[in-house]
Amino acid sequence: MERLWFVALDTVRLRNAISDAHASAVEPATVDAAHDAGVQLLDACIVGTGMRCIVRARDRDQIRTFSRRFVARVAPLVAQSAARWQPAARACRVPESSAGSWRAFLTRCRQAFRKSATMAVEISAPTRPSTARSRGTPRTRARKGASLVRRIQTAVDIALGGDESAARLRRYVADHDAPPNDAAAFARMCEVIFSQGIGFAVVARKREALERAFAGFAPAAVAAFSESDVRRALGEPIIRNITKIRACVANAKRWCAAPQGSYLAFLASQASDDDPMSGWPARTALVQGDFQRLNDIGARQT
């Protein structure tokens, strides 16, 4: 059964090795690689540090073949930049219902890449000797700003490594993006519960297994779990903590008992009486009071 996937293939340490001039040659290679691997390419975007795309594929093995074919086709095209690629692509399942949002994300990536390429050209263009009168020009400010951003990126990469800094950025974006439906919101709560004491990185590696064990995190399905279902989930390759599993089942029952039939809708209805500038304290207290195994930090993360 074929499913939608978001795929990201990066250069080593997220090095900006692909220029705007490369992009026109690299984009057709993405189409050819998809044809070689037998995946359906729905949308693709080339950025300075690699490639992002949405494909329809059977499994990760097919995506792995696609990424290898892509690297093989692209290598001669960007040889002069000495681009080296990550050993594997990152891929995550994309619900059909959110395909439009992911396409919009690729559009923003594409626009940002073109904008940064234009800025690079402007910065590299010769400028007149600096004078006291010209120090505040837009071009001067853009040059200083770009230089500062590069120094920050270098410092973060040195401190964390390119992979870790990129992973933390993706986690931050995911944590602060509004969940589109009850299943996504309930999944976030379960991830917060399972991460306690072990961190989100471990939970992220177990994400697919958790989704299978918890019926796609559909609150109604998890609320119907019996003790045998709990024992079955305990046998899956997930975080095997029966207390946390039972807490997720109990929370699913409370979720389904929301006044409006949807806890996410109920939570949204409380927003008018809360203060976003203070971190939604009323909603945080509401979530903490309604569900098990959520302290103040866990409720805010949820």
N, C-alpha and C positions, 0 to 999 in steps of 0.2 A: 504494500500500500504506500503510495507516494504522499509525502507531506511537504509543507512549506518550511523552509529553513532560512535563517539569516546567517550568512557566512562572512567572516572577516579574516583576511590573510594579510599579515603585516611584515614589514622588513625587520631585520634584527635590530633590537633596541629602538624600534620605531624611528629609524633614520629617514629623513626626508630625502629619498633617493629618486622619486618620480616627479619630474617637472611637468608643467602645463604642456610643454612641447611633446613630452613622452605620451601624454594621455591619449592623444588621437591615434597613436599606434598601438597602445596597450588595450584600449577598449575592444577592438575587434578580436584580439586574442582571447578575451573573456568569453566571447560568443563561441569561438572555435573550441576552446577548452570544454565548454558545456556540451557542445556537440560530441566531442570525443568521449566524454564520460557518460553520455546518455542522460544528462540532467536537463531540465527545462529552466532556462534563465528568464526570470520575470523582470528583473531590473538590476542594474549594476552601476557602481560609481567608483571611479579611480580617484584616490587622494594621494597626497605626498608620501604617506607612509605605507601605502598598499592598496588593497581592493576591498570593497564592501559590495555585497550583492544579496538578492533574494532568489532562491532557486526552489524548484520542486524536485525532490529526490526521495529514494526509498529509505536510505539509512546513511550513517556516518561513513561507511566504507565507500559509498558512491561519491560522497562529498570529498573524501580524502583523495580519490582518483581525480576528481575535478580540480582540486587545488594543485596536485602534482602536474597535471597537464598544463594548467595555467602558468605555473612557474617555468616549465620547460619552454613554453611558447614566448613568454615575456623576457626571459633571460637575455637573448640576443638583442632585444629591442632597447634595453636599458643597460647594456654592457658598459657603456662609457661612464655610468654613474656608480659602477661597482656595487650595485644593490645586492644584498644578501637577504634571504628570506627566512622567516620563522620555520622550524621543522614541521609544523602542522598548522592547519587553519583552525579557527575557533568557529563553532557552529552552535546555534540554538534553535529549537523548534519555534515556529511562528504560527499562532492560531489563524485560521482563515479569516476570522472576523477582524483581526487587527492588521491585515496585510496593507490596508491603505495607510495606516499610521507609519508602518515601516517604510513604505514607498516615500512618504513625506520626509522621513528622516534622511533617506538617501538623497532626496532633492536638496535638503539643507546642507548635507556633506558636499555635494557637487558644487553648490553655490559658494560655500566657504573655501573650497579648494581653489576655485577660479579667482575668488577675491584675494586670497593670500598670494597667489601667483602674480596677480597684477601688482600687489603691494611690493613683492620682491623685485619686480622690474623697476618700479619707481625708486626703490631704495638704492638699487645698484646703479642707477643713472647718475652721471656726473653732476655735481652741484657746484654752485659758485662758492667761493671762500666764505666761511661763516663770518657774519658781522653782528654787532649788537642789535641791529635792526631786524635781521633775518632769523634770529634764533627762535622766534616764536611762530614761524610759518608752519602750515599744516604738514608740509613734507618733512620738516625737521622733527616735529612732534611724532609723526608716524615712524620715522627712523629710530628715534629714541625708544618709542613704545615697542617696536618689533625687537630691538636689541634686548630690552628688559625681559620680554616674553621668552626669548631664546635662552637667556641666562637662567630664568626660573625653570624652564623645561630641562636644561642640562643639570641643574642642581637636584631636581626631583629624581631624574634618571640615575644620577650618581648615588643618591641616598637610598633609593628603593629598587632600582633596576627598571628597565623599560616595561617589562611585563607586569610587574607589581603596580607601578604607577598607573598604567592603563587599566588594570583590573580594579583599582580603587576608584578611578574616575567612573568606570561603568557602574560600579556598585552605588556610588553617590547619585548618579543620574537615576538609576532604578529605584533607589530609596525615596527620592523626592518627586518622582513622577506619579500622578494620580492613577490608582488602579482603575481599569476600565469596567470591571464587573465584580460581582461578589466572589467568584472563584479566585480571581487574581488577588483580591483583598484578603480573603481567607488564607490563601497560600502564603501571603506575606506574613500573616500572623503566625502560621505554623513554622515558617522559616525562622522567625524571631525566637520562638520557643525552643526549637531544636538547636539554635546557635548558642544558647546560653551555656557558658562554660567551655565551649570549643571554638567559637568564632564562626563568622559567615563563610569563610573560605572552604571549610569542611562541608558545610551544608550545600554550597554551590556545586561542589563535586558530586554530591549525592542527589542533585535536583531531579534528574529524570527518574531515578529509583523511587524517590519520595512521591513524585507525581503518580507513578504507577501504583504504589502501595496505598495511596490515599484517593484513589478514583478520580484523578485529575483535580483534586482539591475542591470538588463540588460540595458545598456545605451540606446539602440534603443527603447526598450519598454517604458522607463521612458520619453524619448524625445517625444513620441507620446501622452503623457498625455494631456487631455483637461482640461478645468476648472472644469467640472463635476468629472473627475478623481481626481483632487486636492481636491475637496470637499469630495469625497469618502475616500481618504487617511486620511483626517482630522477626519473622523469618526472612524478610526481604533484605537486600543489601543496602540498608539505610542506617541511620543512627539508631542503634538498638537500645533504646531507653523506654521501657514500658510505661514509666510515669509520664514522660512527655507525650507518648502516643495516646495514652488515655486522656491527657489534658486536651489534646487536639480534638478527640472525639467529643468530650464534654463541651468544649467551646463551639463545636459545630452544632450541637443541640441548642445552645443558647443563641447562636447566630440565626438559626431557623425560627426561633421564637420571637424575633424582632417584631415590634408593633406594625411595621409596614410590610412584613414578609421578606424584606431585604435589609440586612443590617447596614449595608453600605448606603442605601437610601435613607435609612433612619439617621445614620451618622451625618450625612450631608444636610439633613433637615435641621440639625443642631448648630450649623455653622454660623447662622446669623447672630447667635447669642455668644459667640466666642471671639477671641482676640488673636488673629494670626500673627501679629507682631510679637506676641509673647510665646509663640509656639503652640497655639491652640490648647491652652490649659484645661478648658472645660471638656473638650473632646478626649483629651488624654486621660483625665480622671474618669470619664464615662467608660472608656475602653478598659481601663485598669479595673474598674469596679465590676464590669460585666463578665470578664473572662478570667480563666485560671492561668497561673504561672506567668503573669505579666507584671513586672514592676514598673516604676515610672519610666525608666529608659526604654524598656520593652514596649510599653504602650505608645510612647512617642515614635519609636521606630515603626510600629504597626500603622 
